[in-house]
Amino acid sequence: MKLYESKNWEVVFCDWCQDFVGQCIISSNKESLSELTSEEWIELGKLEKELERVCKKLFNTTMFNFTCLMNNAYRDNEKPHVHFWLFPRYKNELKLFNKVYKDKHFGYNFWKWSNSKFKCQKDIFTKEERLQLYEMIKNEFKFK
């Protein structure tokens, strides 16, 4: 679900999965990092900063992982495009919608466990709850 769009970037809330509460993607139509202009890098930094502010305010997020992983496009025979994943990370439990969210691998690289259905971080939210998360973030997101 779209949070923001400009000529350079689009910010999408990952409504299909909230393994990490507040998880978003910031994407460009550029095919490689070397194609990004100084203006695009500056806007990316400001977007990332605003998403951090929002998640800290709403969810008391401890820290963030910010990754650019483009391998899947080549593996899946798709056109690659620059996109960054923002993964909010939580040292403490988060109580939300009468549920307790626990970041199982806080302090560790989450990809290490991503391929194990037993060890991977689980999305505990329903579709309706993910929509509520989106609305909370959208209402707080103040990027201009």
Secondary structure in CASP SS format (residue, H / E / C, confidence):
PFRMAT SS
TARGET T0000
AUTHOR 0000-0000-0000
METHOD secondary structure of the structure
MODEL  1
M C 1.00
K E 1.00
L E 1.00
Y E 1.00
E E 1.00
S C 1.00
K C 1.00
N C 1.00
W C 1.00
E E 1.00
V E 1.00
V E 1.00
F E 1.00
C C 1.00
D C 1.00
W C 1.00
C C 1.00
Q C 1.00
D C 1.00
F C 1.00
V C 1.00
G C 1.00
Q C 1.00
C E 1.00
I E 1.00
I E 1.00
S E 1.00
S C 1.00
N C 1.00
K C 1.00
E C 1.00
S C 1.00
L H 1.00
S H 1.00
E H 1.00
L C 1.00
T C 1.00
S H 1.00
E H 1.00
E H 1.00
W H 1.00
I H 1.00
E H 1.00
L H 1.00
G H 1.00
K H 1.00
L H 1.00
E H 1.00
K H 1.00
E H 1.00
L H 1.00
E H 1.00
R H 1.00
V H 1.00
C H 1.00
K H 1.00
K H 1.00
L H 1.00
F H 1.00
N C 1.00
T C 1.00
T C 1.00
M E 1.00
F E 1.00
N E 1.00
F E 1.00
T E 1.00
C E 1.00
L C 1.00
M C 1.00
N H 1.00
N H 1.00
A H 1.00
Y H 1.00
R H 1.00
D C 1.00
N C 1.00
E C 1.00
K C 1.00
P C 1.00
H C 1.00
V C 1.00
H E 1.00
F E 1.00
W E 1.00
L E 1.00
F E 1.00
P E 1.00
R E 1.00
Y C 1.00
K C 1.00
N C 1.00
E C 1.00
L E 1.00
K E 1.00
L E 1.00
F C 1.00
N C 1.00
K E 1.00
V E 1.00
Y E 1.00
K C 1.00
D C 1.00
K C 1.00
H C 1.00
F C 1.00
G C 1.00
Y C 1.00
N C 1.00
F H 1.00
W H 1.00
K H 1.00
W H 1.00
S C 1.00
N C 1.00
S C 1.00
K C 1.00
F C 1.00
K C 1.00
C C 1.00
Q C 1.00
K C 1.00
D C 1.00
I C 1.00
F C 1.00
T C 1.00
K H 1.00
E H 1.00
E H 1.00
R H 1.00
L H 1.00
Q H 1.00
L H 1.00
Y H 1.00
E H 1.00
M H 1.00
I H 1.00
K H 1.00
N H 1.00
E H 1.00
F C 1.00
K C 1.00
F C 1.00
K C 1.00
END
